[in-house]
């Protein structure tokens, strides 16, 4: 090293070494020091605490809420992260808890072929988001409205020529593409297939009520999930528009739907006809009476936000998210009533801490600000992320991307990594570059018909034009021990939204840690650049992304 360079280093660095100061970020290599900060021991410890019975299933508005957000704040502080919302780590999310129950435990439907009673929870689940002490519908006629979709871009309108005011629409879950690959996005579910859209559209059409026909394959979860998830106290943002809500919303089992078709003198093959273009909604020749008793509790939960300020472009942000909530204490399954939510999503929150450790240890600190948000009420309909997206702490036109972590896979390390909703954003290019550094490949999700792209918190960023990533483990397990894999699969099966979603000896952490390291490198690489990833040309959200950046 020549004398002039030595002198320059001495003058500008003080106690820092010249070699450290002159080092530059290499996007083609991995920061081994940062990656070493991600450890199994601390990761497991965080999951063990967050998914313990002490935290009571982490349901908002409960003791578990307070314990959880305080724990997350404590960890952010101990990691040396700055508050993300002014001088506080909290963003209050105003919500109302609605406990809505039928006045009688059964619902009677009267049809042209007689009448039948169906039982609450076993055959149907029903409730309301209306802030009324009582919902009383003396007489509402049922109309079968196919999928309950209005999608001009796909030349599809199940409500065409239909007046549903005062009536209850009965609709199928999913969208037509599930059954005909020439329709919609083939076997990749669109937002039109999601239950929340169907509720929203029924409200826009002026329907008094809506009942979605549950079918396990199309919904990608069983009736037990509907039963536990839509009964008991439900949360809703106090900022919603009450005028656009149906008087009641609910689900019926497939078996119940088939019986209703028979009761009205209709052939249940109508559901097959509804999957084809040109289907017209049909009266079901059935009417019913709905009586609900409701109680309300207004309160606030919190998103928990921390940040590492960028060294050169601190006004530009990369936001890592993971929802902290789960289902709380509910209906007992095999004697256990605490829905611990270890995979869903203590695993994601613990990953926030590990990634924060990696950024703090990185040799080249991020030039853009890195934001970490533990979001509330995802299980209640993505409410925490919805509130943040409509009340952003960091300007959305300066938000580079959202990297969302929800439900890591504890089966073991995989060769590939899956992108949920592949083909949507240029973040995927970063995934491919980072995956290559680890010797991994990139694939789409295994079950695109489940609509996973619309089912987690990144989607509320997407709807505001911010590119989002929802990524998980792939399906090509590296282990060749078939017997051990099958044993682990059997032990971990059927835990989704059940008390059995706990941390135990069946977990293999190698795959999860590999995914967390990948999440870190994607954001780390992005944090050193000046470009903003865009939506891809064929994405239905591209125009939203362009509008966001033009503001």
Order of alpha helices (4+ residues) and beta strands (2+ residues): alpha-alpha-alpha-alpha-alpha-beta-beta-beta-beta-beta-beta-beta-beta-beta-alpha-beta-alpha-alpha-beta-beta-alpha-alpha-beta-beta-beta-beta-alpha-beta-alpha-beta-beta-alpha-beta-alpha-beta-alpha-alpha-alpha
